[in-house]
Amino acid sequence: VARAAYGARVSWRFGELCAALPRARLALRDDTSPLFLQPFGEWCNLRPKDAAKMPESAWKLLFYTLSWSYGVYLLFFTDYPFFYDPPSVFYDWKKGMDVPTDIAIAYLLQCSFYGHSIYATAYMDTWRKDSVVMLLHHVVTLTLIAFSYAFRYHNVGILVLFLHDINDVQLEFTKLNVYFKHRGGVYHRLNDVISNVGCLTFSVSWFWFRLYWFPLKVLYATCYSSLQSVPNIPFYFFFNALLLILTLMNIYWFLYIILFVAKVLMGQMQEVNDVREYDVEDGKKTATAKKKEAGLQLPNALKEGMHLKNGLVKDKRL
């Protein structure tokens, strides 16, 4: 009976979060961003390829700045000791415990954003070499957010979001300066310098936040401290497996950063650019066009058969 009651309570909490998503999604939809961001890019006389990608980065910069700032407020300006004392995320943990309102707000915003990001990455954003991995990242992140809320692992969730959002702020800010350094047919050195500095700080912070602090604070707490505070804690392997997948993806993207630095040092890249982008000739085809083209490709044998059939028809006509 107790298990059934707990299951019903979890289902209700999970449904409560999901039911609120449509309302939050209306406020966070990034497909409306071009309505007021794209005209701004045109007003600044950006190059066509930069003007097309600018609204995506501007919207993400706005969201990640707000979400990370809110995470800073929760971890450093309230009584939550999670950052300085990571094992405390599991202190006094109980099944069905109440989620504080301030943490619930952060979860609602993040869940709605990543839920829509799955659609945006697949159909709206610029298609990149790592877009498949990005889709996987959004699915894993959304799963972690939703189930950590449902099973009351919200404390560690706030710590995970804080350690990841800072890099996205730096990335989108750097990309915007890359787009704005060529506008009106004129090269703007200030934006170029800012993008170079931003690239350097982004590389360092990625390693520090995602590859050093994340294992030290989050994985240590979830893999070791959780069993010390709550023996036989539910879904131990499920959540830790997702966090390890997230770590592997962080390492995967760090390889792109290393690739970029190597190209700069070897003189293969004269200016800051996103190494995940396709070449210019590939960039002429949108992701939708590529998918349609791929869907219309026929096996060689079938093509040869069609050519032979057409030849026979022509011969009969002759």
C-alpha positions, -999 to +999 in steps of 0.1 A: +000+000+000+028+023+009+046+016-024+014+022-043+008+055-025+043+066-033+040+056-069+007+076-072+024+106-055+054+105-079+030+101-109+011+132-097+043+152-093+056+142-127+022+150-143+022+183-125+055+192-141+045+180-176+011+198-174+030+231-168+052+226-198+028+239-225+023+272-206+061+277-201+068+267-237+047+296-250+070+320-232+102+302-242+096+292-278+127+300-298+109+298-332+096+333-325+131+347-320+136+356-357+105+379-355+125+405-336+161+393-338+164+388-376+154+423-384+181+435-360+207+415-379+196+429-412+197+464-397+233+458-387+241+447-422+254+413-413+265+389-440+236+367-451+251+335-436+257+353-403+223+370-402+207+336-406+225+321-376+225+352-354+189+348-340+196+313-328+227+324-308+211+355-295+181+336-282+202+310-265+225+336-250+195+353-234+181+321-220+213+306-207+223+340-191+190+341-172+191+304-162+227+305-151+222+337-132+193+321-114+215+291-106+241+315-091+214+330-070+202+296-057+237+283-049+254+314-036+227+338-023+204+314-004+209+288+023+215+259-001+251+245+006+252+223-024+282+238-042+305+240-012+292+208+003+281+185-026+272+155-003+245+178+013+224+172-018+213+139-002+210+151+034+175+144+048+164+129+015+130+113+017+106+098-008+079+122-018+096+152+000+084+186-011+103+205-037+111+241-027+093+266-049+125+284-061+140+251-073+107+241-089+107+273-109+142+265-122+131+230-131+101+242-150+121+267-171+148+242-179+124+213-187+104+235-211+135+248-228+151+214-234+118+199-244+115+224-272+152+223-280+148+187-292+124+200-319+144+231-326+177+212-331+161+187-355+141+211-376+150+248-370+186+253-359+216+253-383+225+216-389+261+209-377+284+179-376+275+172-339+237+178-342+230+141-337+250+142-305+232+174-296+199+157-299+211+129-277+223+155-252+189+172-251+171+139-246+194+128-218+192+162-202+154+163-204+152+128-189+175+138-161+155+169-153+121+153-155+129+121-135+151+139-109+122+162-102+098+132-100+121+112-076+132+142-056+168+144-067+163+181-075+192+193-053+218+176-074+200+187-105+205+224-097+242+218-093+244+200-126+226+228-145+248+254-129+280+237-140+268+234-176+250+266-183+280+289-179+298+273-209+267+279-231+267+315-221+303+319-232+298+299-264+268+319-277+284+352-267+316+343-286+296+332-316+277+365-317+309+384-318+321+362-347+289+371-366+292+408-358+329+413-368+319+415-405+290+439-409+282+465-435+311+452-455+336+464-429+358+444-406+354+453-369+385+445-349+369+449-315+345+420-321+373+399-334+394+405-303+364+398-281+357+365-300+393+354-295+393+362-258+359+345-255+371+314-272+401+311-248+379+316-217+353+292-231+380+265-236+393+269-201+359+271-184+347+240-203+375+219-188+372+235-154+334+233-150+325+201-170+355+180-168+369+189-134+342+202-111+314+181-126+331+147-116+345+162-084+312+176-071+284+158-089+296+123-098+313+120-064+280+129-047+258+107-068+281+077-070+296+077-035+279+101-011+244+091-020+250+055-007+264+069+025+235+091+032+207+069+018+216+032+016+197+014-012+188+047-027+162+042-056+173+043-092+210+046-083+223+030-115+197+047-138+206+082-128+244+076-126+243+060-160+227+091-175+252+113-157+281+092-171+266+095-206+265+133-201+302+132-191+311+112-222+294+139-244+313+166-225+345+148-234+333+144-270+328+182-274+361+189-257+377+171-285+362+197-309+378+224-287+412+206-289+407+203-327+401+241-329+431+250-308+453+226-329+441+243-361+449+277-348+484+267-336+492+250-369+480+280-389+452+262-406+426+287-392+432+324-394+402+335-374+377+321-349+352+298-365+329+270-354+347+238-364+314+220-361+300+239-391+299+223-425+320+237-453+306+265-475+296+241-503+279+219-478+263+248-460+244+257-492+222+228-485+199+230-455+193+201-432+158+197-447+171+196-482+197+171-472+171+148-456+148+151-486+177+144-510+188+114-489+153+101-489+150+103-527+183+085-534+178+051-552+201+021-552+224+019-582+209-013-595+175+003-595+188+034-612+205+012-639+172-007-644+153+025-648+178+038-674+176+005-693+138+006-693+138+042-706+162+031-733+139+003-744+110+026-745+129+050-767+139+021-790+103+010-794+093+045-802+120+047-829 
